Amino acid sequence: MLSDQAFLRYNRQIMLPEVGEQGQQLLAQAQVLLVGAGGLGSAAALYLAGAGIGHLIIADDDEVDSSNLQRQVIYRDSHQGRSKALMAAEQVIALNPHIRVRPVQARLAGQRLAMEIALADVVLDCSDNLTTRHAVNQACFSAGKPLISGAAIRWQGQLMSFDFRQGHGPCYHCLFPPLPDVSQEPQNCSSSGIAGPVVGVMGNMQALECIKLLSGAGEVAFGTLLQFDGLTMAWQRFNLTLDKQCPVCGTGE
């Protein structure tokens, strides 16, 4: 049963017939893990907090830099030199003091990553490197947890959602196998540039898919790759194919 305070706060969202009071209660009971608090994570965190997600875990080992402020809109100029995880958590609580937020000042890997994913209902991969993305993909598949992965570079964005609750793929590895030479890893924002609103669009799309998944509203675009071109405002959608030889989710047939 929602309190009067919660009903007033989330009234515009509760009015949606696809959400309603039951969907809002489901959001309040959920725990979401954000891996990365950069451009994607900062946008997603604010909208998830605003929507009333009950418990957010924000993991990042980086500190706020002046070059982040062009697109990582959760931070303020006074936050430079301070932990992204801590500052993001502070801003989220300032927006919605009725939810719980736990900052993790670390780059999640190994057993720590597996533990945090095991505790989460949904995982948002908001990281900026292939090594972390593949580790998150593997851990989510092993734990049977839904994964919503976003990426952005220059004027382009990507969104992929994977439902591992049934123990099968496709998965991130099927689409982007690890490169044999880490020096060949695709360029990132610091080397290639990024239009700030593009990464915000993709982070907000991750939040939207997460809210739909947890509340039961609409359909999540599982098993698809959505590509966004900020220069033309065009979206493309591709169905992902399971790689039977994938070492993460393949059947080996």
Secondary structure, 3 states (H helix, E strand, C coil): CCCHHHHHHCHHHHCCCCCHHHHHHHHHCCEEEEECCCHHHHHHHHHHHHHCCCEEEEECCCECCHHHCCCCCCCCHHHCCCEHHHHHHHHHHHHCCCCEEEEECCCCCHHHHHHHHHHCCEEEECCCCHHHHHHHHHHHHHHCCCEEEEEEEECEEEEEEECCCCCCCCCHHHHCCCCCCHHHCCCCHHHHCECHHHHHHHHHHHHHHHHHHHHCCCCCCECEEEEEECCCCEEEEEECCCCCCCCCCCCCC
